[in-house]
Amino acid sequence: AAPAPDLDLVERLILRHRNETWRWERIMGVRLTRALPNSPADPGRRAAAWQRLAVSMRRRAQNVPHKAAWLCIHRFEGSWTDPNPPYYGGLQMDIGFMRRYGAALLRRKGTADHWTPLEQMWTAERAHRAGRGFYPWPNTARYCGLI
């Protein structure tokens, strides 16, 4: 007979994969997955399902829509860690922009110069999706052929 699984270990794995999933979801600014749909009753299968979801969220988060455009804008704007007011970070976001599109990051980490490049790009992507397009960066977006 097969040995019984260590349930404490399995629960720790579930917690680890769930937290990793939430980390990527927070970066993307999407609603957190609190529970798996059709969650398997078997703890081992549940851990594997959370692991698959974590891998999927990581892949999705690392492939920001318009990533090439954000990197082009960044090339003309500044360092990802640029702390000089009134614009911060690699996409030169001002406080109002950060409050509107990256409020949770602003509260948790401070200004954009303390955010990862992915967090900065996802914040810019939220502004883009809200209808702002690339217009918050009029000159550099023009240099990049985006407007």
MOSULJO-V936363 format. One record per residue. SS is DSSP state (a for helix, b for strand, c for the rest). PHI is phi in radians with two decimals (NA if undefined). OMEGA is omega as a letter, one per 20 degrees, with the letter a starting at -180 (* if undefined). Layout:
# MOSULJO-V936363
ss: <SS | SS>
phi: <PHI | PHI>
omega: <OMEGA | OMEGA>
This chain:
# MOSULJO-V936363
ss: <c | c | c | c | c | c | a | a | a | a | a | a | a | a | a | a | a | a | a | a | a | a | a | a | a | a | a | a | c | c | c | c | c | c | c | c | c | c | c | c | c | c | a | a | a | a | a | a | a | a | a | a | a | a | a | a | a | a | a | a | a | a | c | c | c | c | a | a | a | a | a | a | a | a | a | a | a | c | c | c | c | c | c | c | c | c | c | b | c | c | c | c | b | c | a | a | a | a | a | a | a | c | a | a | a | a | a | a | a | c | c | a | a | a | c | c | a | a | a | a | a | a | a | a | a | a | a | a | a | a | a | a | c | c | a | a | a | a | a | a | a | a | a | c | c | c | c>
phi: <NA | -1.28 | -1.18 | -1.21 | -1.19 | -1.33 | -1.13 | -1.12 | -1.11 | -1.08 | -1.10 | -1.12 | -1.12 | -1.04 | -1.04 | -1.07 | -1.21 | -1.14 | -1.12 | -1.15 | -1.01 | -1.11 | -1.02 | -1.19 | -1.15 | -1.13 | -1.03 | -1.37 | 1.29 | -1.88 | -1.08 | -1.27 | -1.41 | -1.38 | -2.55 | -1.30 | -1.22 | 0.93 | -1.05 | -1.09 | -1.27 | -1.24 | -1.02 | -1.11 | -1.21 | -1.13 | -1.09 | -1.12 | -1.15 | -1.13 | -1.11 | -1.06 | -1.14 | -1.07 | -1.11 | -1.11 | -1.16 | -1.08 | -1.05 | -1.13 | -1.16 | -1.35 | -1.93 | -1.06 | -1.02 | 1.11 | -0.98 | -1.06 | -1.15 | -1.12 | -1.18 | -1.14 | -1.03 | -1.00 | -1.00 | -1.65 | -1.62 | 3.03 | -1.17 | -1.03 | -1.90 | -1.12 | -1.70 | -1.50 | -1.11 | -1.56 | -2.03 | -2.19 | 1.37 | -1.29 | -2.00 | 0.86 | -1.58 | -1.58 | -1.06 | -1.07 | -1.11 | -1.12 | -1.09 | -1.33 | -1.92 | -2.44 | -1.02 | -1.12 | -1.16 | -1.06 | -1.15 | -1.40 | -2.11 | 1.61 | -1.22 | -1.02 | -1.17 | -1.75 | -1.62 | -1.27 | -0.98 | -1.07 | -1.10 | -1.17 | -1.18 | -1.17 | -1.15 | -1.10 | -1.12 | -1.09 | -1.13 | -1.04 | -1.20 | -1.36 | 1.84 | -1.36 | 1.07 | -1.75 | -1.18 | -1.12 | -2.16 | -1.06 | -1.28 | -1.20 | -1.12 | -1.16 | -1.02 | -1.50 | 1.29 | -1.63 | -2.40>
omega: <r | r | r | r | r | a | r | r | a | r | r | r | r | r | a | a | r | r | r | r | a | r | a | r | r | r | a | a | r | r | a | r | a | a | r | r | a | a | r | r | a | a | r | r | r | r | r | r | r | r | r | r | r | r | r | r | r | r | a | a | a | r | a | r | a | a | r | r | a | r | r | r | r | a | a | a | a | r | r | a | a | a | a | r | j | a | a | r | a | r | r | r | r | a | r | r | r | r | a | a | r | a | a | r | r | r | a | a | a | a | a | r | r | a | r | r | r | r | r | a | r | r | r | r | r | r | r | a | r | r | a | a | r | a | r | r | a | a | a | r | r | r | a | r | a | r | *>
